[in-house]
Amino acid sequence: MRLRDTVVYEVAAKEGGKYLFVPEDALPEDLMSNWSAISDLTAQEYATEKGLTIVNIGGGIRNTDELGIVEQSIDFLSVSDDVMDICVTCGKAEEETSMDVTMLATAYVSGSEEVMRLQSDFVLQDMSTTISTTYLYREQTSGEQFFDIEKADVIQTELGTYVDIYYSNTKGDDPADGLSFRIVDQAGKAYESLGGSGVICVENGLYSQRCMLNKCEIGETLYVEAFDCLGKEVYGVSELSRE
């Protein structure tokens, strides 16, 4: 079984009011709503309206082999035009309470081939208090049946709420097929999310994804909406009950 660790670091411009930070793989024609609270505008439209230069921000953990990290996924959340939070979720083979981490932040002006790099080394200590609650599958209210959710672990920390969803997928284990999950309330409204972790193979035929939320209370029933993150089709909502 693989363990997950999450590191969030923030990248900010030295001089404010000049740049629009977007994720490293974002294109000028991509919607701002993919990583920010701004809707109905592309990055280029917003940058033009504000007189800003688009800068793609990226990075991650460099010393993955040393830390026993077998995989990492990165999510981006815009704090303001020129401040970007980068959430790095790692799959690890062993749990540790202290790690010497080397982080790398990258930036390049959209359309340029010149990449700026900034490295930071620090010791990361796990001082959190973690409470985990298991929710078991009850029923699926609608939608496709090519996947089965077995359970979900809701993990509460001082910083946020994390939901690890365990499922099987009869279409296969290819992350590129687009199957993703989000946590919604009984009315179908999505909880405020900080992103997801990508697919981790727990064992043969069983996979997991992590939904990262602002700290919140879930209650007795957990509602998990499955959707295609590529085509945006919604497959249905599964209900899970606290064990």
C-alpha positions in Angstrom: 0.0 0.0 0.0 1.3 3.5 -0.8 1.1 6.4 1.5 0.4 10.0 0.5 2.1 13.2 1.6 1.1 16.7 0.5 3.2 19.8 0.3 1.8 23.2 -0.6 4.2 26.0 -1.5 3.5 29.5 -2.8 5.2 31.4 -5.6 4.8 35.2 -5.7 6.1 37.8 -8.1 8.8 40.2 -6.7 7.1 43.1 -8.4 3.4 43.2 -8.2 0.9 44.4 -10.8 2.8 43.2 -13.9 2.2 39.4 -14.3 -0.6 36.8 -14.6 0.6 33.5 -13.1 -0.9 30.4 -14.8 -0.1 26.7 -14.4 2.9 25.3 -16.2 0.8 23.5 -18.8 -1.8 26.2 -19.3 -2.3 27.8 -22.7 -3.4 31.4 -23.3 -6.8 30.1 -24.6 -7.5 28.1 -21.4 -10.2 29.3 -19.1 -9.1 31.0 -15.9 -11.8 29.0 -14.0 -9.5 25.9 -14.4 -7.3 27.3 -11.6 -9.0 30.4 -10.2 -12.3 31.9 -9.1 -12.5 33.9 -12.3 -15.1 32.6 -14.8 -15.9 33.0 -18.4 -12.5 34.5 -19.4 -9.5 32.9 -21.0 -6.0 33.6 -19.6 -5.3 35.8 -22.6 -8.5 37.7 -22.4 -8.0 38.4 -18.7 -4.3 39.4 -19.2 -5.2 41.7 -22.0 -8.0 43.3 -19.9 -5.6 43.9 -17.0 -2.5 44.7 -19.0 -0.6 41.7 -17.6 2.1 39.4 -19.0 1.3 35.7 -18.8 3.9 33.6 -16.9 3.6 29.9 -16.6 4.5 28.6 -13.1 5.6 25.0 -12.4 7.9 23.0 -10.2 7.8 20.1 -7.8 10.0 18.0 -5.5 13.5 17.2 -7.0 14.9 14.6 -4.7 12.1 12.1 -5.1 14.4 9.0 -5.1 16.1 10.0 -1.9 12.7 10.5 -0.2 11.2 7.2 -1.5 8.6 9.0 -3.6 7.4 6.8 -6.4 5.0 9.4 -8.0 3.8 12.9 -7.6 1.0 15.0 -9.0 0.7 18.8 -9.0 -2.3 21.0 -8.7 -2.4 24.8 -9.0 -4.6 27.4 -7.3 -4.5 31.1 -8.0 -4.3 33.3 -4.9 -4.2 36.5 -6.9 -2.9 37.6 -10.4 0.7 37.1 -9.5 0.6 34.6 -6.6 0.1 30.9 -7.2 -0.2 28.1 -4.7 1.3 24.8 -5.9 0.0 21.6 -4.2 2.3 18.6 -4.6 0.8 15.2 -3.6 3.3 12.3 -3.4 2.9 8.6 -3.3 5.4 7.0 -0.9 6.3 3.5 0.1 7.1 4.3 3.8 5.9 6.9 6.3 8.4 9.3 7.8 8.0 12.1 10.3 10.9 14.2 9.0 12.2 14.8 5.5 14.9 16.9 3.9 13.1 18.2 0.9 14.4 20.0 -2.2 11.7 22.0 -4.0 12.0 23.5 -7.4 9.9 26.4 -8.8 10.0 27.3 -12.5 8.7 30.2 -14.5 8.6 31.2 -18.1 6.9 34.0 -20.0 4.2 32.5 -22.3 5.7 31.9 -25.7 9.3 32.1 -24.5 11.8 29.2 -24.3 13.8 30.7 -21.5 13.0 29.0 -18.1 13.8 30.6 -14.8 14.4 28.2 -11.9 14.5 28.7 -8.1 15.5 25.9 -5.7 14.7 25.8 -2.0 15.9 23.2 0.6 14.2 22.7 3.9 13.4 20.1 6.5 9.7 19.1 6.6 8.4 17.8 9.9 5.1 16.1 10.3 3.5 17.8 13.4 -0.1 17.4 12.4 -2.9 15.6 14.2 -4.7 13.3 11.8 -8.2 11.9 12.3 -9.4 9.3 9.7 -13.0 8.2 9.2 -14.0 5.4 6.8 -17.2 5.7 4.7 -18.5 2.5 3.0 -20.4 2.4 -0.4 -24.2 2.5 -0.1 -25.7 3.2 -3.5 -25.2 5.1 -6.7 -28.1 7.4 -7.5 -27.5 7.6 -11.2 -25.1 7.2 -14.1 -22.7 4.8 -15.6 -21.7 1.5 -14.0 -18.2 0.9 -15.5 -16.6 1.7 -12.1 -17.3 0.6 -8.5 -16.5 2.6 -5.4 -15.5 0.4 -2.5 -15.0 2.9 0.2 -13.5 6.3 1.1 -11.3 7.5 3.9 -12.0 11.1 5.1 -8.8 12.5 6.7 -9.0 15.6 8.8 -5.9 17.6 9.6 -5.3 21.1 10.8 -4.8 22.4 7.3 -7.6 20.7 5.4 -9.9 17.8 4.6 -8.7 15.0 2.4 -10.9 12.3 0.9 -9.2 9.1 -0.5 -11.6 7.3 -2.8 -10.9 3.5 -3.4 -12.5 2.1 -6.6 -12.3 -0.5 -9.4 -12.6 0.6 -13.0 -13.7 -1.9 -15.6 -12.5 0.4 -18.4 -8.9 -0.1 -17.2 -6.4 1.8 -15.1 -5.3 4.4 -17.6 -5.4 7.9 -15.9 -5.8 9.3 -19.4 -9.4 7.9 -19.6 -10.5 10.9 -17.6 -12.4 9.2 -14.7 -12.2 11.7 -11.8 -14.2 12.3 -8.6 -15.3 15.4 -6.6 -17.1 15.7 -3.3 -20.6 17.2 -3.4 -23.4 17.9 -0.9 -26.8 16.3 -0.9 -28.0 19.0 -3.4 -25.2 18.3 -5.8 -23.1 21.4 -5.0 -19.4 20.7 -5.1 -17.3 21.4 -2.0 -14.5 24.0 -2.5 -11.6 21.9 -3.8 -7.8 22.4 -3.8 -7.4 19.7 -6.5 -6.8 16.0 -6.8 -4.0 13.5 -6.6 -4.2 11.5 -9.8 -4.6 7.7 -9.9 -2.6 5.4 -7.5 -2.8 1.6 -7.9 -3.4 0.2 -4.4 -3.3 -3.4 -5.5 -4.3 -5.4 -8.5 -7.7 -4.0 -9.7 -8.1 -1.5 -7.0 -7.2 2.2 -7.4 -7.5 5.4 -5.4 -7.7 9.1 -6.0 -7.5 11.9 -3.4 -9.8 14.9 -3.3 -8.3 17.8 -1.4 -10.8 20.2 0.2 -10.7 23.3 2.4 -11.3 22.1 5.9 -14.9 21.1 6.3 -17.2 18.6 8.1 -18.7 15.8 6.0 -21.4 14.4 8.2 -22.9 10.9 8.2 -23.2 10.6 4.4 -20.5 11.2 1.8 -21.6 12.1 -1.7 -19.0 11.3 -4.4 -19.7 12.6 -8.0 -17.8 10.8 -10.8 -17.1 12.7 -14.0 -14.9 12.7 -17.1 -12.4 15.5 -16.5 -11.6 15.5 -20.3 -15.1 15.6 -21.8 -16.8 17.0 -18.6 -19.5 14.3 -18.7 -21.0 13.5 -15.3 -21.4 9.8 -14.6 -23.4 9.9 -11.4 -23.3 10.3 -7.6 -22.4 7.6 -5.2 -23.5 7.7 -1.6 -21.2 6.3 1.2 -22.1 6.0 4.8 -19.9 6.5 7.9 -18.6 3.1 9.1 
